[in-house]
Amino acid sequence: MLKEVIQIIADSPYLSKKEIGNRLNISENLLEQVFIDLIRMGYLKRQVCDSACHSCPVANFCSKTDVTIDYWLITQKGYQLIQSA
């Protein structure tokens, strides 16, 4: 399941956790644990928007309000996982 989550993020990087959970037909609690495991194992890195929209990969998708945006970066190790057989 770890590899599936990373592949979904790679294919559709602007999905919410809820949307990812729906695609995999798993609960939000289980998906949260998967994200914790992916970060702990070095496959994902959590990023928080710091209002530097010019350098933000989700600048075109956010509302640019005072809402904090979290997004996920796939690490090199994560890309190697999804490219492996």
N, C-alpha and C positions, 0 to 999 in steps of 0.2 A: 504494500500500500504506500510506502514511503516514495518509491519510484513513481507511482501513479500520480501522487500529489505534485511532485516536482515537474513531471511532464505536463500536467494541466497548467501549472504556473508558467512554464516555458511557452506553451501554446497560446495561452490567454492570460497575459500578465496583469490584466486589470479586473479580474474577477474578485469578488468578495469571498471571505471564508465561507459564508453561507452558501454562495453559489457553487463553490468547490465541493462542499459537503453534499449538496443536492446532486451534483454530477456523480459522486461516488456512492450516493445513498447511505451516508453515515451521519451520525449525530454530531452536533456542534461540539459536544464534550469530547468525543473521540477525535474529531479533527483537531481540536485544540491540543490534545496530547500528541498527535502526529506532528504538529508544528513545533511543539517543544522539543520533541525528539530530533526533528530535522535540524533545528538550530543547535542543539547540544552536540549532534554528530558532525556539524560543520557543513551541512548541505545547503542551508539557507541562512541568510543574515537579515535581521529585522532592521529596517530603516524608519526613521520618523521625519516627516516633513518639517523643515526648519524655516519655512517661508521664503527660502531662496529659490523662487519659482524658475529663475533662468537656468538653474542646474538640476531641477527636479524632473525625473522621468515621467511623473504623472501630472505635470503642470497643465496639460491640455484637458485633463479629465476631472480635476478637482474644482470645487466651487470658489476657491481662493478666499475663503472666509476665515474666521478664527477657529475653524475645526482642525484638529490635529489629524493628520493623515499618516497611517502606518502602511508601509508597503514592504515587499519581500524581494530580496535579491538572491538569485541562485548563485552560489559560489562555484568556483572552478571544480571543486570536488563534487558538487551537485550535478554539474553538467557531465562530468565523467560518469556518474552513476547512471544517468538516463541514456548515455551513449553506449554503455556496456550491454552486452547480450543478455 
